[in-house]
Amino acid sequence: REARAILEELRARAAHTYVPPSNLALVHLALGEREEALNQLEAAMEARDMLLTFLGVEPRWAELAGHPRFAALLGKLGLRR
């Protein structure tokens, strides 16, 4: 319930200020919504989200390590896990 409230707060903020898509991705991942987390990470790449710099080494993303879309994203960013 708390993660869902945080997600709604971030979406409300995004209506009037920049919210890094990687932040939304983290909340979706916490909710177990892996596909939506990956969608947000792909949006983060398009938005040139600076937080993706650490995508290959940040432990919070470890759950996605074996996912083909995550591997492809790392490749597009020139990163590896």
C-alpha positions in Angstrom: 0.0 0.0 0.0 2.8 2.4 0.9 4.6 1.8 -2.5 1.4 2.4 -4.3 1.0 5.7 -2.5 4.5 6.7 -3.4 3.9 5.9 -7.0 0.7 8.1 -7.0 2.7 10.9 -5.4 5.4 10.7 -8.0 2.8 10.7 -10.8 1.2 13.8 -9.3 4.5 15.6 -9.1 5.3 14.6 -12.7 2.3 16.6 -13.8 4.1 19.8 -12.9 7.8 19.0 -12.5 10.4 16.6 -13.8 10.4 13.2 -12.1 13.1 10.8 -13.3 11.5 7.8 -15.0 14.1 5.7 -13.1 12.3 6.7 -9.8 9.0 5.4 -11.2 10.8 2.2 -12.3 12.1 1.6 -8.8 8.6 1.8 -7.3 7.1 -0.5 -10.0 9.9 -3.0 -9.3 9.1 -2.8 -5.6 5.5 -3.6 -6.5 6.6 -6.6 -8.5 5.6 -5.0 -11.8 8.7 -5.9 -13.7 7.4 -5.2 -17.2 6.3 -1.7 -16.2 9.6 -1.1 -14.4 11.4 -2.0 -17.7 9.0 0.3 -19.6 10.0 3.1 -17.3 13.7 2.3 -17.6 13.4 2.5 -21.4 11.6 5.9 -21.0 14.5 6.9 -18.7 17.0 6.1 -21.4 15.0 8.2 -23.9 14.9 11.0 -21.3 18.7 10.7 -20.7 18.0 10.1 -17.0 21.4 10.5 -15.3 20.5 7.9 -12.7 20.9 5.2 -15.3 24.7 5.7 -15.1 24.6 3.3 -12.2 22.1 0.8 -13.7 24.7 -1.9 -14.1 26.1 -1.8 -10.6 23.2 -0.6 -8.4 22.0 -3.5 -6.3 18.3 -2.4 -6.4 18.2 -3.5 -10.1 19.7 -7.0 -9.4 16.2 -8.5 -9.7 16.2 -7.6 -13.4 19.7 -8.9 -14.1 18.5 -12.0 -16.0 15.8 -10.3 -18.0 16.5 -10.0 -21.8 15.0 -6.4 -21.9 17.3 -5.4 -19.1 20.3 -6.8 -20.8 19.4 -5.1 -24.0 19.0 -1.8 -22.2 22.4 -2.1 -20.6 23.9 -2.8 -24.0 22.2 0.3 -25.5 23.7 2.3 -22.7 27.1 0.8 -23.1 26.9 -0.7 -19.6 27.3 -4.2 -18.3 26.3 -6.1 -15.1 
